[in-house]
Amino acid sequence: MLVVGGVFTVLWWLLRNKDAAQGRQIEILFLKHDEDANRLRDFQIEIASMHYKKPELDTKFDRLESAFRDGTRELGIKFDNLARELMQHNQGNGK
């Protein structure tokens, strides 16, 4: 009976030590996770600070849209003028 008690005591002690070691490893992993999460948050903030904000983008796209609209309008007017000049030129040569 004493031997069985001694074996159980040794097994209990080994399991307790193993459990304590695993507890320390888990604690280290949680600390590493917290550190990684903080670094990721800081990195996300850094990336976000390098990008345009929505109002800035809205202004830039409004200007771009205006430039395209005005450019195509001017190009249309130039084509109309060119067509008119070509028709007048052809009518003048046809007489």
All heavy atoms as an XYZ file, in Angstrom:
785
protein
N       0.807     -1.181      0.000
C       0.000      0.000      0.000
C       0.858      1.257      0.000
O       0.512      2.242     -0.650
C      -0.900     -0.057      1.245
C      -1.911      0.978      1.286
S      -3.131      0.613      0.038
C      -4.343      1.681      0.488
N       1.947      1.190      0.729
C       2.864      2.318      0.786
C       3.500      2.574     -0.571
O       3.685      3.724     -0.967
C       3.936      2.026      1.845
C       4.868      3.171      2.170
C       4.099      4.370      2.699
C       5.902      2.734      3.192
N       3.811      1.498     -1.281
C       4.415      1.626     -2.612
C       3.419      2.270     -3.581
O       3.770      3.161     -4.352
C       4.871      0.238     -3.133
C       5.338      0.326     -4.567
C       5.960     -0.320     -2.252
N       2.170      1.829     -3.557
C       1.136      2.395     -4.427
C       0.950      3.869     -4.089
O       0.839      4.723     -4.978
C      -0.186      1.615     -4.284
C      -1.309      2.308     -5.043
C      -0.018      0.190     -4.754
N       0.934      4.224     -2.833
C       0.822      5.624     -2.414
C       2.014      6.429     -2.903
O       1.874      7.578     -3.327
N       3.194      5.841     -2.837
C       4.413      6.521     -3.318
C       4.358      6.742     -4.817
O       4.748      7.796     -5.316
N       3.872      5.757     -5.571
C       3.762      5.881     -7.028
C       2.770      6.984     -7.369
O       3.040      7.845     -8.228
C       3.340      4.529     -7.660
C       2.972      4.706     -9.128
C       4.443      3.502     -7.502
N       1.629      6.999     -6.694
C       0.636      8.044     -6.947
C       1.176      9.427     -6.579
O       0.911     10.416     -7.252
C      -0.675      7.765     -6.206
C      -1.536      6.762     -6.911
C      -1.892      5.563     -6.282
C      -1.994      7.000     -8.197
C      -2.690      4.634     -6.921
C      -2.805      6.076     -8.838
C      -3.145      4.884     -8.209
N       1.950      9.484     -5.520
C       2.544     10.767     -5.118
C       3.518     11.254     -6.175
O       3.522     12.442     -6.539
C       3.259     10.621     -3.760
O       2.326     10.158     -2.775
C       3.858     11.940     -3.302
N       4.347     10.361     -6.687
C       5.313     10.735     -7.735
C       4.569     11.150     -9.007
O       4.907     12.167     -9.638
C       6.295      9.573     -8.022
C       7.124      9.838     -9.266
C       7.198      9.341     -6.818
N       3.550     10.396     -9.393
C       2.766     10.754    -10.579
C       2.081     12.110    -10.392
O       2.067     12.943    -11.306
C       1.727      9.669    -10.876
C       2.252      8.373    -11.481
C       1.118      7.359    -11.618
C       2.884      8.632    -12.830
N       1.516     12.333     -9.208
C       0.862     13.617     -8.923
C       1.869     14.761     -9.035
O       1.592     15.795     -9.626
C       0.252     13.572     -7.520
C      -0.282     14.908     -7.075
C      -1.451     15.487     -7.441
C       0.370     15.835     -6.222
N      -1.576     16.723     -6.854
C      -0.452     16.957     -6.091
C       1.589     15.809     -5.526
C      -0.120     18.048     -5.312
C       1.918     16.903     -4.755
C       1.055     18.010     -4.659
N       3.066     14.562     -8.469
C       4.107     15.588     -8.522
C       4.538     15.855     -9.961
O       4.697     17.022    -10.360
C       5.293     15.130     -7.668
C       6.414     16.138     -7.638
C       6.474     17.250     -6.881
C       7.603     16.095     -8.408
N       7.642     17.929     -7.128
C       8.361     17.230     -8.070
C       8.113     15.197     -9.355
C       9.606     17.500     -8.647
C       9.345     15.477     -9.924
C      10.074     16.618     -9.577
N       4.708     14.811    -10.776
C       5.108     14.984    -12.188
C       4.014     15.719    -12.976
O       4.313     16.621    -13.772
C       5.400     13.625    -12.834
C       6.676     12.919    -12.363
C       6.743     11.502    -12.961
C       7.898     13.711    -12.752
N       2.775     15.327    -12.758
C       1.669     15.989    -13.456
C       1.537     17.452    -13.037
O       1.263     18.324    -13.857
C       0.362     15.236    -13.212
C       0.236     13.884    -13.918
C      -1.042     13.184    -13.470
C       0.255     14.060    -15.411
N       1.740     17.710    -11.747
C       1.653     19.089    -11.268
C       2.760     19.944    -11.892
O       2.530     21.062    -12.320
C       1.762     19.116     -9.745
C       1.503     20.493     -9.160
C       1.650     20.451     -7.669
N       3.020     20.006     -7.363
C       3.798     20.578     -6.472
N       3.352     21.568     -5.745
N       5.011     20.141     -6.251
N       3.967     19.413    -11.997
C       5.076     20.143    -12.610
C       4.819     20.374    -14.095
O       5.103     21.463    -14.628
C       6.395     19.400    -12.414
C       6.937     19.554    -11.011
O       6.474     20.409    -10.260
N       7.899     18.729    -10.660
N       4.293     19.359    -14.761
C       3.990     19.495    -16.184
C       2.898     20.548    -16.387
O       2.972     21.376    -17.292
C       3.546     18.160    -16.777
C       3.327     18.206    -18.262
C       2.999     16.842    -18.826
C       2.810     16.949    -20.318
N       2.492     15.676    -20.923
N       1.890     20.517    -15.527
C       0.807     21.499    -15.611
C       1.332     22.909    -15.378
O       0.946     23.865    -16.061
C      -0.278     21.149    -14.586
C      -1.513     22.014    -14.744
O      -1.952     22.210    -15.893
O      -2.033     22.499    -13.715
N       2.233     23.068    -14.426
C       2.820     24.389    -14.146
C       3.632     24.874    -15.340
O       3.576     26.051    -15.720
C       3.679     24.325    -12.894
N       4.388     23.964    -15.969
C       5.194     24.335    -17.140
C       4.287     24.754    -18.297
O       4.556     25.750    -18.984
C       6.091     23.170    -17.552
N       3.217     24.003    -18.501
C       2.278     24.363    -19.564
C       1.594     25.697    -19.254
O       1.351     26.495    -20.146
C       1.236     23.266    -19.748
C       1.767     22.045    -20.459
C       0.719     20.954    -20.591
O      -0.300     20.960    -19.896
N       0.983     20.002    -21.480
N       1.316     25.962    -18.005
C       0.725     27.233    -17.601
C       1.646     28.396    -17.927
O       1.205     29.445    -18.407
N       2.948     28.213    -17.680
C       3.923     29.252    -18.015
C       3.998     29.453    -19.528
O       4.076     30.590    -20.010
C       5.300     28.894    -17.449
C       5.394     29.096    -15.944
C       6.813     28.942    -15.441
N       7.364     27.596    -15.649
C       7.218     26.578    -14.810
N       6.539     26.751    -13.678
N       7.745     25.411    -15.074
N       3.959     28.367    -20.291
C       3.992     28.475    -21.757
C       2.749     29.208    -22.275
O       2.843     30.047    -23.166
C       4.097     27.090    -22.397
C       5.447     26.449    -22.223
C       5.485     25.035    -22.788
O       4.451     24.409    -23.005
N       6.681     24.531    -23.021
N       1.612     28.895    -21.703
C       0.369     29.566    -22.121
C       0.441     31.048    -21.781
O       0.042     31.908    -22.575
C      -0.853     28.887    -21.463
C      -1.068     27.510    -22.087
C      -2.095     29.746    -21.596
C      -2.117     26.665    -21.393
N       0.973     31.369    -20.609
C       1.120     32.772    -20.222
C       2.040     33.504    -21.201
O       1.755     34.628    -21.619
C       1.677     32.857    -18.799
C       1.758     34.268    -18.268
C       2.268     34.289    -16.827
O       1.882     33.413    -16.039
O       3.052     35.212    -16.535
N       3.133     32.866    -21.600
C       4.057     33.462    -22.576
C       3.353     33.666    -23.916
O       3.513     34.714    -24.561
C       5.314     32.575    -22.730
C       6.166     32.647    -21.472
C       6.135     32.992    -23.943
C       7.300     31.624    -21.426
N       2.548     32.688    -24.324
C       1.819     32.819    -25.593
C       0.814     33.965    -25.544
O       0.676     34.720    -26.517
C       1.109     31.509    -25.939
C       2.007     30.364    -26.399
C       1.182     29.092    -26.591
C       2.722     30.722    -27.682
N       0.119     34.120    -24.417
C      -0.829     35.232    -24.290
C      -0.102     36.573    -24.323
O      -0.578     37.528    -24.933
C      -1.669     35.107    -23.017
C      -2.887     34.259    -23.194
C      -2.988     33.026    -22.573
C      -3.933     34.688    -23.984
C      -4.117     32.235    -22.736
C      -5.072     33.909    -24.152
C      -5.158     32.669    -23.533
N       1.042     36.656    -23.667
C       1.824     37.899    -23.707
C       2.285     38.199    -25.129
O       2.232     39.345    -25.587
C       3.028     37.801    -22.759
C       2.706     37.796    -21.268
C       3.971     37.543    -20.445
C       2.063     39.107    -20.856
N       2.724     37.169    -25.835
C       3.153     37.331    -27.231
C       1.972     37.781    -28.086
O       2.107     38.661    -28.949
C       3.737     36.012    -27.749
C       4.126     36.010    -29.194
C       5.411     36.751    -29.405
C       5.873     36.540    -30.840
N       6.159     37.780    -31.505
N       0.805     37.188    -27.850
C      -0.393     37.573    -28.594
C      -0.734     39.039    -28.355
O      -1.033     39.780    -29.289
C      -1.582     36.693    -28.197
C      -2.874     37.179    -28.767
N      -3.703     38.029    -28.065
C      -3.464     36.983    -29.967
C      -4.744     38.332    -28.819
N      -4.632     37.700    -29.968
N      -0.691     39.461    -27.103
C      -0.993     40.859    -26.782
C       0.006     41.798    -27.452
O      -0.377     42.843    -27.992
C      -0.988     41.082    -25.274
C      -2.153     40.396    -24.571
O      -3.127     40.031    -25.263
O      -2.072     40.211    -23.341
N       1.267     41.420    -27.448
C       2.303     42.230    -28.095
C       2.049     42.316    -29.604
O       2.114     43.400    -30.195
C       3.680     41.617    -27.822
C       4.823     42.352    -28.468
C       6.147     41.632    -28.239
O       6.388     41.150    -27.117
O       6.931     41.554    -29.201
N       1.751     41.181    -30.219
C       1.463     41.165    -31.658
C       0.214     41.983    -31.994
O       0.178     42.698    -32.990
C       1.292     39.730    -32.166
C       2.598     38.959    -32.192
O       3.669     39.591    -32.106
O       2.544     37.714    -32.304
N      -0.805     41.885    -31.156
C      -2.041     42.644    -31.385
C      -1.763     44.144    -31.299
O      -2.275     44.925    -32.110
C      -3.109     42.234    -30.375
N      -0.961     44.555    -30.348
C      -0.609     45.972    -30.225
C       0.203     46.443    -31.427
O      -0.027     47.544    -31.946
C       0.168     46.230    -28.931
C      -0.703     46.120    -27.704
O      -1.905     46.313    -27.776
N      -0.090     45.794    -26.571
N       1.155     45.623    -31.866
C       1.948     45.994    -33.046
C       1.069     46.079    -34.284
O       1.235     46.985    -35.108
C       3.084     44.987    -33.253
C       4.193     45.177    -32.236
C       5.377     44.246    -32.374
N       5.658     43.817    -33.713
C       6.048     42.594    -34.043
N       6.170     41.666    -33.113
N       6.312     42.269    -35.286
N       0.120     45.167    -34.434
C      -0.788     45.194    -35.569
C      -1.655     46.443    -35.531
O      -1.846     47.109    -36.557
C      -1.667     43.943    -35.583
C      -2.686     43.846    -36.710
C      -2.007     43.858    -38.073
C      -3.524     42.597    -36.551
N      -2.179     46.794    -34.363
C      -2.997     48.003    -34.232
C      -2.188     49.240    -34.615
O      -2.649     50.096    -35.368
C      -3.531     48.134    -32.810
C      -4.521     49.302    -32.658
C      -4.799     49.665    -31.216
N      -3.590     50.212    -30.625
C      -2.949     49.692    -29.566
N      -3.408     48.621    -28.977
N      -1.864     50.243    -29.085
N      -0.940     49.315    -34.121
C      -0.083     50.450    -34.454
C       0.198     50.508    -35.950
O       0.223     51.582    -36.555
C       1.237     50.373    -33.678
C       1.043     50.555    -32.180
O      -0.031     51.064    -31.769
O       1.961     50.179    -31.419
N       0.398     49.345    -36.562
C       0.666     49.283    -38.001
C      -0.555     49.721    -38.799
O      -0.439     50.449    -39.780
C       1.093     47.866    -38.388
C       1.536     47.720    -39.810
C       2.601     48.443    -40.296
C       0.874     46.848    -40.665
C       3.013     48.307    -41.603
C       1.280     46.710    -41.965
C       2.353     47.435    -42.448
N      -1.730     49.310    -38.363
C      -2.963     49.732    -39.040
C      -3.140     51.241    -38.949
O      -3.532     51.891    -39.925
C      -4.178     49.036    -38.422
C      -4.274     47.570    -38.778
C      -5.382     46.857    -38.011
O      -5.695     47.231    -36.880
N      -5.950     45.844    -38.613
N      -2.832     51.813    -37.809
C      -2.935     53.265    -37.642
C      -1.930     53.961    -38.548
O      -2.240     54.970    -39.192
C      -2.732     53.656    -36.161
C      -3.915     53.169    -35.336
C      -2.529     55.156    -36.015
C      -3.723     53.288    -33.836
N      -0.734     53.415    -38.637
C       0.300     54.003    -39.504
C      -0.135     53.962    -40.968
O       0.004     54.946    -41.695
C       1.616     53.250    -39.323
C       2.748     53.791    -40.162
C       4.027     52.985    -39.984
O       4.161     52.253    -38.991
O       4.893     53.084    -40.867
N      -0.671     52.841    -41.410
C      -1.126     52.714    -42.797
C      -2.280     53.666    -43.057
O      -2.320     54.353    -44.077
C      -1.527     51.259    -43.100
C      -0.292     50.380    -43.194
C      -2.322     51.180    -44.408
C      -0.586     48.918    -43.330
N      -3.221     53.737    -42.131
C      -4.376     54.615    -42.305
C      -3.952     56.077    -42.378
O      -4.554     56.867    -43.112
C      -5.369     54.410    -41.161
N      -2.909     56.438    -41.666
C      -2.471     57.836    -41.673
C      -1.834     58.216    -43.002
O      -1.716     59.401    -43.314
C      -1.487     58.083    -40.532
O      -0.260     57.424    -40.776
N      -1.430     57.236    -43.795
C      -0.794     57.520    -45.084
C      -1.806     57.641    -46.218
O      -1.437     57.994    -47.334
C       0.199     56.411    -45.432
C       1.383     56.346    -44.526
S       2.449     55.013    -45.069
C       3.396     54.729    -43.598
N      -3.044     57.356    -45.979
C      -4.051     57.367    -47.029
C      -4.912     58.618    -46.925
O      -5.042     59.228    -45.872
C      -4.932     56.117    -46.932
C      -4.222     54.891    -47.364
N      -3.349     54.224    -46.539
C      -4.218     54.219    -48.533
C      -2.850     53.180    -47.187
N      -3.355     53.156    -48.390
N      -5.499     58.961    -48.074
C      -6.381     60.119    -48.109
C      -7.648     59.855    -47.306
O      -8.149     58.737    -47.267
C      -6.796     60.427    -49.548
C      -5.686     60.989    -50.393
C      -5.130     60.251    -51.427
C      -5.202     62.270    -50.163
C      -4.117     60.772    -52.205
C      -4.194     62.789    -50.938
C      -3.646     62.041    -51.958
O      -2.653     62.560    -52.728
N      -8.144     60.901    -46.729
C      -9.426     60.825    -46.040
C     -10.542     60.988    -47.072
O     -10.335     61.526    -48.157
C      -9.537     61.933    -44.978
C      -8.387     61.970    -44.008
C      -8.364     60.757    -43.103
C      -7.288     60.845    -42.054
N      -6.184     59.961    -42.217
N     -11.743     60.542    -46.765
C     -12.855     60.571    -47.707
C     -13.148     61.971    -48.243
O     -13.315     62.123    -49.451
C     -14.105     59.959    -47.084
C     -15.240     59.845    -48.096
C     -16.473     59.260    -47.483
C     -17.613     59.119    -48.435
N     -17.808     60.113    -49.426
N     -13.216     63.001    -47.416
C     -13.485     64.335    -47.978
C     -12.417     64.773    -48.990
O     -12.735     65.405    -49.995
C     -13.488     65.252    -46.758
C     -13.823     64.373    -45.605
C     -13.212     63.034    -45.939
N     -11.168     64.414    -48.729
C     -10.109     64.759    -49.675
C     -10.319     64.025    -50.995
O     -10.146     64.606    -52.071
C      -8.743     64.391    -49.104
C      -8.326     65.209    -47.903
C      -7.010     64.727    -47.330
O      -6.060     64.531    -48.106
O      -6.942     64.536    -46.102
N     -10.675     62.755    -50.908
C     -10.916     61.982    -52.127
C     -12.118     62.520    -52.883
O     -12.091     62.594    -54.120
C     -11.129     60.506    -51.788
C      -9.882     59.740    -51.376
C     -10.259     58.323    -50.973
C      -8.865     59.712    -52.500
N     -13.174     62.894    -52.163
C     -14.359     63.451    -52.818
C     -13.987     64.704    -53.601
O     -14.409     64.871    -54.752
C     -15.442     63.788    -51.787
C     -16.096     62.551    -51.194
O     -15.943     61.455    -51.794
O     -16.752     62.670    -50.148
N     -13.178     65.564    -53.009
C     -12.747     66.788    -53.681
C     -11.921     66.461    -54.919
O     -12.141     67.028    -55.998
C     -11.916     67.658    -52.709
O     -12.704     67.948    -51.569
C     -11.468     68.938    -53.368
N     -10.999     65.528    -54.787
C     -10.151     65.159    -55.928
C     -10.988     64.554    -57.060
O     -10.784     64.880    -58.225
C      -9.061     64.179    -55.487
C      -7.992     64.826    -54.633
C      -6.908     63.836    -54.299
C      -5.853     64.450    -53.435
N      -5.058     65.455    -54.077
N     -11.927     63.689    -56.724
C     -12.752     63.077    -57.768
C     -13.708     64.085    -58.391
O     -14.001     64.001    -59.585
C     -13.514     61.861    -57.228
C     -12.663     60.633    -57.136
C     -12.393     60.055    -55.898
C     -12.123     60.057    -58.265
C     -11.599     58.924    -55.811
C     -11.326     58.928    -58.187
C     -11.067     58.365    -56.955
N     -14.191     65.045    -57.613
C     -15.035     66.101    -58.181
C     -14.243     66.916    -59.202
O     -14.750     67.232    -60.281
C     -15.575     67.020    -57.084
C     -16.681     66.371    -56.267
O     -17.251     65.358    -56.743
O     -16.979     66.881    -55.169
N     -13.010     67.242    -58.867
C     -12.175     67.988    -59.819
C     -11.882     67.158    -61.056
O     -11.904     67.668    -62.177
C     -10.869     68.421    -59.157
C     -11.050     69.654    -58.282
C      -9.733     70.166    -57.801
N      -9.392     69.373    -56.611
C      -8.220     69.391    -56.007
N      -7.262     70.136    -56.463
N      -8.014     68.659    -54.943
N     -11.621     65.891    -60.862
C     -11.344     65.010    -61.988
C     -12.576     64.888    -62.882
O     -12.475     64.954    -64.122
C     -10.920     63.631    -61.470
C     -10.410     62.620    -62.461
C      -9.185     63.138    -63.186
C     -10.072     61.323    -61.754
N     -13.739     64.736    -62.279
C     -14.985     64.651    -63.036
C     -15.231     65.942    -63.820
O     -15.612     65.899    -65.002
C     -16.146     64.383    -62.079
C     -17.479     64.216    -62.764
C     -18.603     63.988    -61.766
O     -18.338     63.709    -60.584
O     -19.766     64.099    -62.200
N     -14.984     67.077    -63.192
C     -15.153     68.360    -63.877
C     -14.188     68.477    -65.044
O     -14.552     68.961    -66.124
C     -14.923     69.523    -62.913
O     -15.885     69.525    -61.905
N     -12.964     68.054    -64.857
C     -11.969     68.121    -65.931
C     -12.401     67.259    -67.112
O     -12.288     67.682    -68.276
C     -10.604     67.675    -65.412
N     -12.884     66.057    -66.849
C     -13.353     65.193    -67.948
C     -14.571     65.796    -68.641
O     -14.655     65.810    -69.870
C     -13.711     63.792    -67.432
C     -12.531     62.879    -67.303
C     -12.202     62.336    -66.068
C     -11.753     62.558    -68.407
C     -11.117     61.492    -65.947
C     -10.663     61.720    -68.288
C     -10.339     61.189    -67.053
N     -15.511     66.292    -67.856
C     -16.723     66.868    -68.425
C     -16.380     68.085    -69.298
O     -16.823     68.190    -70.439
C     -17.698     67.258    -67.309
C     -19.039     67.742    -67.821
C     -20.017     68.093    -66.694
N     -19.425     68.956    -65.691
C     -19.185     68.603    -64.427
N     -19.486     67.396    -64.006
N     -18.652     69.443    -63.571
N     -15.562     68.995    -68.760
C     -15.188     70.185    -69.521
C     -14.343     69.819    -70.733
O     -14.502     70.392    -71.815
C     -14.427     71.169    -68.627
C     -15.293     71.714    -67.502
O     -16.539     71.593    -67.597
O     -14.722     72.256    -66.529
N     -13.464     68.853    -70.569
C     -12.611     68.425    -71.682
C     -13.416     67.810    -72.811
O     -13.176     68.101    -73.989
N     -14.371     66.960    -72.477
C     -15.179     66.348    -73.534
C     -16.092     67.384    -74.186
O     -16.329     67.322    -75.403
C     -16.021     65.174    -72.994
O     -16.780     65.607    -71.874
C     -15.139     64.003    -72.589
N     -16.573     68.339    -73.411
C     -17.402     69.410    -73.987
C     -16.560     70.232    -74.977
O     -16.991     70.501    -76.110
C     -17.957     70.315    -72.891
C     -18.900     71.391    -73.442
C     -19.459     72.313    -72.347
N     -20.053     71.576    -71.246
C     -19.678     71.689    -69.964
N     -18.724     72.536    -69.629
N     -20.276     70.992    -69.030
N     -15.367     70.617    -74.580
C     -14.486     71.385    -75.461
C     -14.107     70.570    -76.694
O     -14.034     71.109    -77.801
C     -13.235     71.826    -74.706
C     -13.500     72.892    -73.667
C     -12.264     73.235    -72.849
O     -11.147     72.887    -73.290
O     -12.414     73.845    -71.787
N     -13.855     69.295    -76.507
C     -13.511     68.433    -77.642
C     -14.692     68.326    -78.599
O     -14.509     68.376    -79.832
C     -13.112     67.038    -77.130
C     -12.528     66.076    -78.149
C     -11.269     66.648    -78.776
C     -12.232     64.738    -77.494
N     -15.901     68.227    -78.065
C     -17.094     68.191    -78.917
C     -17.242     69.472    -79.718
O     -17.571     69.436    -80.913
N     -17.013     70.607    -79.077
C     -17.094     71.893    -79.777
C     -16.053     71.951    -80.883
O     -16.338     72.394    -82.018
C     -16.913     73.056    -78.775
C     -18.125     73.131    -77.842
C     -16.700     74.377    -79.495
C     -17.945     74.077    -76.656
N     -14.851     71.478    -80.617
C     -13.795     71.494    -81.639
C     -14.162     70.591    -82.812
O     -13.913     70.938    -83.969
C     -12.460     71.074    -81.026
C     -11.887     72.133    -80.102
C     -10.579     71.700    -79.489
C     -10.067     72.791    -78.542
N      -8.801     72.430    -77.942
N     -14.741     69.426    -82.531
C     -15.173     68.545    -83.617
C     -16.297     69.189    -84.431
O     -16.323     69.064    -85.664
C     -15.627     67.183    -83.093
C     -14.497     66.220    -82.873
C     -14.331     65.594    -81.639
C     -13.608     65.919    -83.885
C     -13.301     64.706    -81.437
C     -12.568     65.023    -83.682
C     -12.408     64.422    -82.451
N     -17.223     69.863    -83.747
C     -18.290     70.572    -84.465
C     -17.702     71.645    -85.372
O     -18.100     71.777    -86.537
C     -19.279     71.205    -83.478
C     -20.135     70.181    -82.751
O     -20.204     69.025    -83.228
O     -20.717     70.533    -81.705
N     -16.758     72.413    -84.849
C     -16.108     73.451    -85.661
C     -15.353     72.838    -86.833
O     -15.393     73.357    -87.954
C     -15.160     74.296    -84.810
C     -15.888     75.164    -83.820
O     -17.069     75.452    -83.986
N     -15.190     75.583    -82.774
N     -14.655     71.727    -86.584
C     -13.923     71.057    -87.663
C     -14.880     70.555    -88.726
O     -14.625     70.722    -89.934
C     -13.099     69.891    -87.087
C     -12.321     69.056    -88.091
C     -11.273     69.906    -88.805
C     -11.671     67.864    -87.402
N     -15.984     69.955    -88.312
C     -16.967     69.448    -89.269
C     -17.550     70.596    -90.087
O     -17.710     70.490    -91.311
C     -18.072     68.690    -88.531
N     -17.857     71.719    -89.436
C     -18.400     72.890    -90.128
C     -17.387     73.416    -91.148
O     -17.728     73.697    -92.300
C     -18.759     73.978    -89.122
C     -19.520     75.124    -89.751
C     -19.976     76.216    -88.752
N     -20.214     75.781    -87.391
C     -19.379     76.008    -86.357
N     -18.267     76.662    -86.525
N     -19.700     75.578    -85.158
N     -16.139     73.527    -90.751
C     -15.094     74.021    -91.656
C     -14.908     73.069    -92.839
O     -14.736     73.510    -93.973
C     -13.766     74.178    -90.901
C     -13.752     75.294    -89.895
C     -13.856     76.662    -90.542
O     -13.310     76.854    -91.653
O     -14.494     77.539    -89.937
N     -14.954     71.760    -92.580
C     -14.802     70.790    -93.671
C     -15.978     70.876    -94.636
O     -15.795     70.808    -95.862
C     -14.677     69.364    -93.116
C     -13.341     69.017    -92.464
C     -13.414     67.634    -91.820
C     -12.204     69.060    -93.486
N     -17.187     71.063    -94.092
C     -18.357     71.178    -94.965
C     -18.283     72.457    -95.796
O     -18.560     72.437    -96.999
C     -19.647     71.151    -94.132
C     -19.950     69.776    -93.565
S     -21.406     69.737    -92.522
C     -22.670     70.104    -93.689
N     -17.860     73.554    -95.185
C     -17.720     74.801    -95.930
C     -16.626     74.670    -96.986
O     -16.772     75.153    -98.113
C     -17.395     75.961    -94.983
C     -18.562     76.413    -94.145
C     -18.168     77.508    -93.168
O     -17.008     77.907    -93.083
N     -19.151     77.988    -92.402
N     -15.562     73.985    -96.632
C     -14.465     73.786    -97.573
C     -14.925     72.926    -98.754
O     -14.621     73.227    -99.912
C     -13.284     73.129    -96.864
C     -12.125     72.864    -97.758
N     -11.331     73.873    -98.252
C     -11.634     71.698    -98.252
C     -10.395     73.345    -99.015
N     -10.562     72.013    -99.039
N     -15.675     71.859    -98.454
C     -16.181     70.992    -99.515
C     -17.218     71.706   -100.382
O     -17.261     71.509   -101.606
C     -16.782     69.707    -98.946
C     -15.717     68.738    -98.475
O     -14.574     68.816    -98.924
N     -16.088     67.849    -97.585
N     -18.051     72.525    -99.778
C     -19.046     73.283   -100.546
C     -18.366     74.312   -101.433
O     -18.787     74.559   -102.552
C     -20.048     73.962    -99.617
C     -21.011     73.010    -98.973
C     -21.928     73.712    -97.962
O     -21.770     74.887    -97.704
N     -22.868     72.944    -97.428
N     -17.291     74.901   -100.947
C     -16.555     75.880   -101.733
C     -15.829     75.238   -102.894
O     -15.712     75.817   -103.967
N     -15.341     74.013   -102.745
C     -14.645     73.315   -103.809
C     -15.621     72.719   -104.813
O     -15.280     72.527   -105.978
C     -13.788     72.176   -103.252
C     -12.542     72.713   -102.567
O     -12.114     73.833   -102.844
N     -11.973     71.928   -101.691
N     -16.840     72.473   -104.404
C     -17.844     71.846   -105.260
C     -18.458     72.844   -106.222
O     -19.058     72.493   -107.215
N     -18.362     74.118   -106.051
C     -18.988     75.133   -106.900
C     -18.227     75.399   -108.112
O     -17.292     75.365   -108.585
C     -19.153     76.450   -106.132
C     -20.243     76.363   -105.122
C     -20.472     77.720   -104.537
C     -21.613     77.700   -103.589
N     -21.904     78.955   -103.037
